[in-house]
Amino acid sequence: MGTIKLMHAKLHQVRVTEANRHYVGSITIDQELLEKVGILPLEEVEIVNIENGNRWNTYVLPGKAGKGEICPNGGGALLCEVGDVLIIWANKHCDRAEVMREGHQARVLLADKNNQVKEVFYQTLTPNGGTLEYNGYETANGKQLTNSPVMVRVINC
């Protein structure tokens, strides 16, 4: 079946607090935000600036916990301005057959305008026979926040 890449962690609607183009690459992110979704220091992340559509990949450096810091460094600093809203996510490689058997869970953090935790929820794929059940908004205790799950038919190629 092979390996597939799935999102495992996302910081949604975080705001740029600083942009430092004179630092060697990376993005500095509040350590507390990283811990809430499970992104590790030095882990590669993908970033999209929803103000202008710019996209880039880089690695993460931890910032001081609780400060709300989101600081693109190096070339990434040229792709945004202070106050821009970003979506930052990390992927992991998974065995497709294992996902079909055991499912997958991604943790998502929705930030407020000060980059503090507004809400943390899960996006899940749950095996159900030959299909996967997708639930886009599930809390840590399994409570669904919105809508009913969508059944996704997966064709094994």
N, C-alpha and C positions, 0 to 999 in steps of 0.2 A: 504493500500500500504506500509506503514511503513516509517522508517527513513533511509536515506542514508547519507554517508559522502562524501562531495565534497571539493576539493581544492578551497580556496577563495583568497589566496595570496601566491606569490612566489617571492623569491629573487634568481635570476639565475646567476650563474657564479661569485659569490662573493669569494674573496680570504681571507684566514686566515691571520690576521695581528699579532696575538699573540695567544698563547695557555697556559692557566694558570691552571695547574692541582691542585694547592693548594687553589683554591677557591671552595666554596660549590656549585657544580652543575651549570647548566644553560649555556647560550651563551649570550655574550654581543654583541649587534648589534647597529650600528650607528642609532640614533633616526630618522634622516631624511629618511633613507632607510625604517624603520618601518612605518613611516607616509605615505610614497609614496604608499605602498601596503595595509596598513590598519591592520598590525599586532600590537597587543597590548602588553605592558609590562606584563609579567607573563603568556602570552598565550603559550600554548604548540605548539611546532613546530617539524616537522620531518626534518632530515638532511641526505644528502648523500654526501660523499666525492668522487668526480669523479676521483680523483687521485688513490685511492686504494679500492674503493667500500664499505668502512665502512659506516654503517648507525646507527643512534640513534635518540631518541626523548628526548627533554628537554624543558625547559621553557626559555622565553626571558627576558633579562634585557636590558634597554635602555642605549646606550653609547652616548657620546657627538656628537651632530649633525654636519655633514659635515666633520668629521674626517675619515670616511670610516672604522671604527673599526668593525672587525669580530673576536671575541675572545671566542672560546669554553673554558669552565671552567670545573673543576673537571674531571670526567671520560672521558668526551668528548674530553678533551685536549690530551688524550692518543691515540685518533683515527685519529689525523691529525698533520700536521706540518705547520709552517709558510710558506705561499705561496700556499698551497693546495687550489684547487678550490672546492667550495661547492654549492649545491643547497639546499635551505631552503624553506620549504613551511608550510602553516597552513591550516587546514581543518575545516569545520564546518558541523554540523549535520543539514540536511534539510529534510523536508517532501517530499517524492517522488512525491506525487500527486501535491503538490504546485509547484515543479520544472517543472512538465509536463504542468501546467497551466501558470506559470509566468516566467519560465526560470531561468537562473543562470548566474552570471558574476564573474569571478576571475581576479584579477589584478596581472600582472607579471612585475617585474622590471629586466631588463637586465643590469648588471653592467659592467663598463670598468675595466681595470687591476688595477685601484686604488680604486675600490669600489665606484665610483661615478656613478650617473645615466647616462646610455647610452641611454636607451629607456624604456618607460613604455607603455604597451599595455594590452589588455583584451583578455581573452579566454571566449567565451560566448556559452550558450545553449539557443536557442530561440525556443519557441513553434511554431509548424507548423502542425496543425491538430493532428494526433496521433503520430507524430514524433518530434524529437528535431533537430534543425539545429545547428551544431557545427561550430564555426568560431574561429580558433586558433590565429589570429593576427588582432586585431581591435584596432584602436587608440581611444582616448577619444571622438573624434568627430564622431565616427562611420565609419571612413574611413578604408577600409580593406587594410592591408599591403601586404599580399601574398596570392596566390592561391584563389580558390573559396571555399565557405563553403561546408562542407560535411554533407549530410543528414544521420542522425542516427535514425534507426528504434528502438523504445523502445517498448518492450513487457511488458505489465502490468501483473505482476504475483500476 
